[in-house]
């Protein structure tokens, strides 16, 4: 099993055990690939949920630019809901898992065709 497959398996495990969600493995794989090389960098692979700048990056670069959503307070509310689902105390919130949950939250699976 390659490094990317190992990471996808880890993300699926987080979704099942920390978030209580049975992942759509095809979508999770596509979201992970969409994260690009960031998944291999320890710092970039996670979302620092306590840093306002990081939340802004998720909002601007993922929700607005990637998913094509209009800017509004519902974006920050969705990010907060995903972080809450993942667990505020969970130290490593993987970017691919957060992006997967946001994609499902907004029903934007077709972006990953």
Helices and strands as residue ranges (DSSP letters): H 3-17, H 25-34, G 36-40, H 52-57, I 58-66, H 73-86, H 95-105, G 109-112
